[in-house]
Amino acid sequence: MAVVYTLLVLFFAVFVAAFILLVLGAINFDFSNSEIPPGVNQPVKLRIIHIILISTSVVGKILENIGICSQVSFVRYLQGRKTLGVDPKLFIKDLWFEQVPVRIYQPKVPSASQRRGVMFFHGGGWVFGSLETHDKLCRSLAREGESVVVSVGYRLAPEHKYPAAYEDCLNATIHFMENAEHYGVDPANLTVCGDSAGGNLAAAVSQTLAGRSDLPKLRAQILIYPGLQALDFNLPSYQQNQGVPLLFRERAAFYVLQYLNGDASVLEEVLEGSHIPIDIKLNYRKWVSPDNIPEKFKVRGYKPHVLLDCTTEVYEKVKRFCEPSLCPLLAEDAVVQQLPESFILTCEYDVLRDDGLLYKKRLEDNGVRVTWYHLEDGFHGVMNSFNSDWLSFSSGKRGLDNIV
């Protein structure tokens, strides 16, 4: 116990020191790579959150260099400290669905009929995030949506590479579908939901289940600023928001490579677009193209990107980017046509904005009903700060209200 206490004190001391040094500029971190556009909701708060995240990263690197723990482990450790305790309006219990850890939130108020069910997959770039990081959000969805919410603690990369996260979410969802009535849920009223990487997983799970005749059909899918493709990191939103916290363009590519195979050696090729052969890119251009983005989203300095070819060696490392269970935007029309009613939330100042816009168009073109809500002043990750005391954002609350 004394050792744990000593480590906690050390972590805290180093964190505070790094935070102060960053604020004073004594640590050489280049904030010129970051940009907070004038239209962002509450920019000072966003800058503070960004500094806190950078401080955490710096501390993690220091601890890694001195051999205490890895940077990733440190960040995950801090994320896991967020415990909220009991909720007067909810029964909350940690369970296992098919060897996958889940946390189930059930409203205490009796219901005259079976409730709606929501499978929730957290964001975090497939590398970070946990049941704890999205606990507040899931509680709110359960309380205000009067639904039974199941949050899935899927395996994380790079220790567990693709398709581990997807398989965990799929298996947990199937288990809940088969046992929904045990939890007071109508099997015909089950929705999959996720933010960021979780939105990717929700879309992939929804596509897989669309063709299953042995299971109830999903009622809906809710995709919160989802990342849905890895073919083009030069879409308008990637260019316009490449340095806007909380997700930089480079980090978005880095995270999907960590999920794919843990190999970031081809990061530069992925960013410049020389990781997929031109003939394959042209084949998918009907779905992944700036031509499918409305013109009003191109006014902030977008410049068309020249198509580049790639070497066989590079493509061999990333060819699974063409699999729909990793990049759901690439699913065939026959699959998309079977998808349930969809809700897509996008943020203007988010590199992933155009992934959501492109998927919205694909769904609508295939006759799927879509409700789209766009946060004009929102940024990536804003939903997780909808109720963070003095660091809360009104745009996050608006997003939550619309999801509910």
N, C-alpha and C positions, 0 to 999 in steps of 0.2 A: 504494500500500500504506500509506503514511504517513497519507493522508487517512482510509482505512478504520479504521486503528488509532486515530486521533484521535477519530473518531465513536464508536467502541466505548467508549473511555474516557469520553467525554461522556455517552453513554447510561447507563453504569454509575454515574457520579457523580450524575447527576440522579435515577436510580432509587433509589440509596441515600438520597439527601437526602429524596426524597418519602416513602420508607418510614419513615424516622425521624420526619419531621414528622407523618405520619399517626398513628404510634404515640403520639407526644407530644401529638397533638391540635392541632398548630399549623396544619394544613391543615383547612379547614372541610368535612369530608365527614360527612354525616349518617348515622352508624351506627345511629341509632334506627329507621331504615327496615328494618334487618336484624334477624333474630331466629333464635336457635338454640335450638329446643325441648329440654327435658330429655332426651327419648328419643333424640336424635341420637347416633350412634356417635362417641366421642372428640371432644367439642365444642371443646376448646382447639385441637386440630389444624385443625379446620375453620375456626375464627376466624382462625388464622394464614394459612391458604391464602387466605381471603377478603381479608385485609389486603394480601397480596402481589399479588393480582389487582387490587385497587383502586389500589395503588401503581403497578402497570404502566399502568393506565388513565390515572392522573394524569400520569405521565411522558409517555405518548403524547400527551396533550392539550397539555402544555407544548411538546413538540417540534413539534406541529402549529401551535401559535400563533406560534412563532418561525420557522416556514417550513422546517423541516428535513425533515419527513415527516408523513404523515397518522397519526392515532391508530391506525387499523386496520392500516396498514402496519407500525407499530412493534410492535404486539402479535403480528402474524403473524411478524415478524422474530424476536422472542424465542422464539416457539413452534418455529420452524424450526431453532433452535440445538441441539436435543436429538438428538445423534448417538450411537449406542451401539456402532458398530463391528461387527466380526465376531461370529458366534455359533458356538461349538464344535459345536452340535447341528443347525444349520440352514444351508442354502444360501439366501442372500438376494440378490435381484437386482432392479434397477429396469428396467422395460420400458415399452412403450407398447402398449395394446390399443385399436385403432381411434382413434388420436390422443388417447387418454386415458392419462395417466401412471399406472402401477401399480407396486406393489412385491410381489414374489412370495416366499413363505417356504416352503421345501421341507425336510422332515426328511432328515438325512443317512443315518440308519439305513435300510438296504435293506428293502423291503416285499415280501412274497411275492405280494401282490395289489395291485390298483389302490387308491389312497388315496381318502379323502374329500376333497372340495374345499369351501372356504369363501370366498365373496366378501364382503369386509368394507368397509363404508361408514362412515367416521368421523363423529363428532358435531362440534359447534361452531356450532350455530345457522345453518348454511349460509353463515356469514360467516367463521368461524375454523375451525381444525383443518386437519390435513395428514397426509401419510404419516408425518411425524416424531412428531406428537403422540400417535399411537396405535401407535407402533412396538413398545413394550413389550408392549402388550396382544396385538398380532398375533403376536409371537414366542411368547408364552405359549400362545395358541390353537393355533399350529402344533406346538409341542413337546409340550404336555400332551394335546392332542387328536389327535396323530399325524396331522395333516391338512396338505394344501397350502392355504395361505391367500393370497389375493390382495387386497391393500389398494388401494383406488381413490382416486386424487388428483383428484377431480372439481373442476370450476370453482366458484368461490365468488362469492357475492353481496356487495355490490350491483353489482359490475362485470358479473357474469354472472347475469342474473335467471332466474327460473323460466320454462321447464323445463330450464335448462342442466344443473344438478346431476343431476336425474332422468335426463335423456338420456344423460349421461356414464356413470352407473351402469348403466343398461340396456344401452347399447352394449358396455361392458366385460364385462358378464355374458354377453351373447350370444356375444361373441368367445370367452370362456373355455369356454362350453358346447360350441361348435363345435370347439374345439381342446384339450379337457380331456385326452384320452389322450396328447397330446404332453408333458404335464406329469405323467404317471403317475396321473391322476385318473379315477375311474369317472364317466362322464357322467351316470349315474343316481343318483349320490350327491353331488349338489352342493347346498349350502346358502347362502342369503343371510343376512347378519348385519349389524347396525349399532346404534350407540348414539345416543340423542337424535335429532338431525336425521338421522343415519345410519339410525336405526330407521325413521324416516319414509320414507327412500329405499328401504330394504330391503322395506318393506311395499308401496310403490308398484310396485317392480320385480316383486315376487312376484305382484301382481295382474295386471300386464301380461302376464307370461309364462304365467299360468294358462290363458289361452285359446289359446296357441300350440301347434298340433299338429305343427309342423315341427321342434320342439326337444324334448329330453328334459324330463321333468317335474322340477321342483325337489324335492329330498328333504325340505327343511324351511326354515323361516324363523325366525331368532332376533332378537327385537326387545328391545333393552335400553333401558328407560325411554323409549319412543318418543313423539314428538309427532305426533299423527295427525289433529288437527282444529283449525280456527281459527274455528269458529262461536260457541263458548261459553268465555269466559275467566273464568267465574264458577262453574264446577263446584266441588264441595267441596274438592278438592285445591288448586285455584287460590286459594280463599279462605283455607284453613288454612295454606298454605305460601308465601303471597305474598312474604314477606320472608326466606325461608330460603335461605342460599347453597347451591349456587353458581348457581342460576337463579331470579331474581325473576320474579314474574308479569308485570311491565311489560316486562322484557327478553325474555321468551318471545314476547310479542306484537310487540315491536319487531323481533326477528329474523325472524319469519315475514313481516312486511311488507317487510323488506329483501330477502328471498328472492323475494317476490311481484313487487314492482316498484320497490323502493328508496324508496318514498314513505311516510314515517312521519307525514305530516300528519293522518292519520285515526286515530292511535294511541288517543286518548281514546275515540273512538266504538267502536273495536274492544274496548277494555277494558270499557266499560260495556254492550256488547252491542247498540249501535244502528248496526251496520254491515251487517246482513242483514235483509231484510224479514221481518215476522212470519210471513207465509204460507209462506215458504221454511223458516224455522226450525221451524215446526210440522210441515212435511213431513218434516224430518229428526229430529224429536223422538223418533221410535221408536228411533233409534240414538244420538243425542246428547242425553242427558237425565240429570239427577241421579237420576231415578226408577230408572235402571238400575244405579245404584251401590249395593252392599250397605250396609245401615244402619250397620254397625259402622264404616264409613269416614266417617260424617257426624257423629260425636260431638264432634269438636274444634271446636265453634263455627260450624258451617255454618248459613247463613241462605238460604232460597230467594230467588232473584233474579227480579225482575219483568221480563217480556218487554217489550222496547222495540222500536219500529219505527225505520226509518231513511229518510233522504232518498235520492232517486234518484242524486244527485251522489256521495254516499259509497259507495253500493252499486256504482256503475260502477267505482270504483277497486279494489274488492276482490271482485268477483263470481266471480273464478276460484278463490276459496276453496272453491267448491262442486265443483271438479274433483277426482275421486278420486286422480289422480296427484300432487296437492298435498296433499289431505286424505283419506288412504286409508280413514278410518272411514266415509266417505260412499259407498263402493262398493255397487253393487246386490248383492242376495242371490245372484243367478246367478253373480257373480264370486267372492264370498266362499266359496261352496260348493265351488269348484274348488281352493281354496288348500291347500298342503301342511301337513303336521304342523307345529305351531308351538310355540315356546318364548317366553314373555313374562316379562321381569323388571321388577318395579316396586319403587319405594322409597316408604316411608311419608311421608318429609319431602321431597316432590318435587311441584312444581306439575303435572307431567305424569303423576302417578300414575293419575289417573282416565281419561286417554286409553288407557292400557294396560288398565285394568279394563273399559272399555267395549268395546274391541276383543276382549278375551278372551270377553266375553259374546256378541258378534256371531259369532265363530268357532264357539263351542260351540253356539249356536242353529242354526247351519248345518251341524252335523255334522262340524266339523273338530276333530281331536284337539289339545288344548292342554295343555302343561306350563307351569304358572305358578309362579314363585318370587318371593316378596315379602320384601324386606329391611326388617324392622320398624324397624331403627335406621339405615336408609340414607338418603342424600340424593342429589340430582341430581349426576351427575358422579363418584360414588364409584368406579365401575369403573376410571376412569383413574388412580386413586390407590391401586390394590391393591398396588403394589410400588414405592412412591416413597420408599424408604429410611425416614428418620425421620418422614416425613409420610404413611406408608401407613396404610390402614384395614382392620381385620379383616373388616368387612362387604363390602368390595370383593373380598377374597380368597374369601369364601364365595360371592359372586355368580359369580366366575370358575370356581370349582370346579363349580358347578351347570351353568354353560354348557358346560364341557368334558364 
